[in-house]
Amino acid sequence: MSTLTISNLSDGTTTVATSYITNGSAKAWVNFNGTGTIAIRTSQGVTSLTDNGTGDYTVNFSTSFSGEPAGVLTGGRNTHYYTGSGNTSSLRFYSITVGTSTNADTSILVLSANGDLA
């Protein structure tokens, strides 16, 4: 395998250091339907999802992180989200209805995972 080493990338107008891209970009992300039979719409660096019950999901990564990744989750309008637990190869999180402590399935969920890959 060959290695290409470059310091900067340019589109002809804007130049950015490659370290900014490799260190600042999400290492994995997924957009999925969290209702019924959950399904990935589109993703990068994600192998599968696990439905652990109502509003309780695990995202499984194709490449492990060197430590627990930081996850940022967004989704449907009447719910809020928090990460429950994670490890180097997956991240578990919950979708909870605003104003309650009740887990709720959500039709549109998008997770971005950041950290150093192993």
C-alpha positions in Angstrom: 0.0 0.0 0.0 1.3 3.5 -0.8 1.1 6.5 1.4 0.4 10.0 0.2 1.8 12.7 2.5 0.5 16.2 2.0 0.4 19.2 4.3 -2.5 21.2 2.7 -5.6 20.7 0.6 -6.9 23.4 -1.8 -9.9 23.8 -4.0 -8.2 26.6 -5.9 -9.6 29.3 -3.6 -9.4 28.1 -0.1 -6.5 26.1 1.5 -6.7 24.1 4.7 -4.1 22.1 6.6 -4.7 18.3 6.4 -4.3 18.1 10.2 -7.5 20.2 10.5 -9.4 17.6 8.4 -8.0 14.5 10.0 -8.3 15.8 13.6 -11.5 17.9 13.3 -13.7 15.6 11.2 -16.2 13.2 12.5 -14.7 9.7 12.4 -18.2 8.0 12.1 -21.7 9.2 11.5 -25.1 7.7 10.8 -28.6 8.9 9.8 -31.2 6.3 10.6 -34.9 5.6 11.2 -35.4 4.7 14.9 -39.0 3.5 14.7 -40.3 0.0 13.9 -37.5 -2.1 12.4 -34.6 0.4 12.7 -32.7 1.1 9.5 -29.6 3.0 8.4 -30.4 5.6 5.7 -26.8 6.7 5.1 -23.6 6.4 7.1 -19.9 6.4 7.2 -17.8 4.3 9.6 -20.9 2.5 11.0 -21.4 -1.3 10.5 -24.8 -1.8 12.2 -27.4 -0.6 14.7 -28.8 -2.4 17.6 -32.4 -1.8 18.9 -32.2 -2.3 22.6 -35.9 -1.4 23.2 -38.0 1.7 23.0 -35.8 4.8 22.5 -32.6 2.8 23.3 -30.1 2.3 20.5 -26.5 1.2 20.0 -24.4 2.3 17.0 -21.6 -0.1 16.1 -18.5 1.3 14.4 -16.5 -0.3 11.6 -13.2 0.9 13.1 -12.6 1.1 16.8 -11.7 4.3 18.6 -8.6 4.5 20.8 -10.9 5.5 23.7 -14.6 6.1 24.2 -15.8 8.5 21.4 -17.8 11.7 22.0 -21.2 11.5 20.4 -23.4 14.3 19.1 -27.0 13.3 18.4 -29.8 15.2 16.8 -33.3 14.1 15.8 -37.0 14.7 15.8 -38.6 17.7 17.4 -40.3 16.5 20.6 -37.5 14.5 22.0 -34.1 15.1 23.5 -31.2 12.7 23.7 -28.3 11.7 25.8 -25.5 9.1 25.7 -25.8 6.3 28.1 -22.5 4.5 27.7 -19.9 3.7 25.1 -16.7 1.8 24.5 -14.1 1.9 21.7 -16.4 0.0 19.2 -19.9 1.2 19.9 -22.0 4.0 21.5 -25.3 3.5 23.2 -27.8 6.3 23.6 -31.4 7.1 24.5 -34.2 9.2 22.9 -36.4 10.7 25.6 -39.6 12.7 25.3 -39.1 16.4 26.3 -40.5 17.1 29.8 -40.6 13.4 30.8 -38.2 10.6 31.6 -39.9 8.3 29.0 -37.9 6.7 26.3 -39.4 7.3 22.8 -38.6 5.9 19.4 -37.8 8.6 16.9 -38.1 8.5 13.1 -35.1 10.6 12.3 -31.9 10.3 14.3 -28.4 11.5 13.3 -25.3 10.6 15.3 -21.8 12.0 14.8 -18.9 10.3 16.7 -15.7 12.1 17.3 -12.4 11.0 18.8 -9.1 9.3 17.8 -9.3 6.0 15.9 -7.3 3.1 17.1 
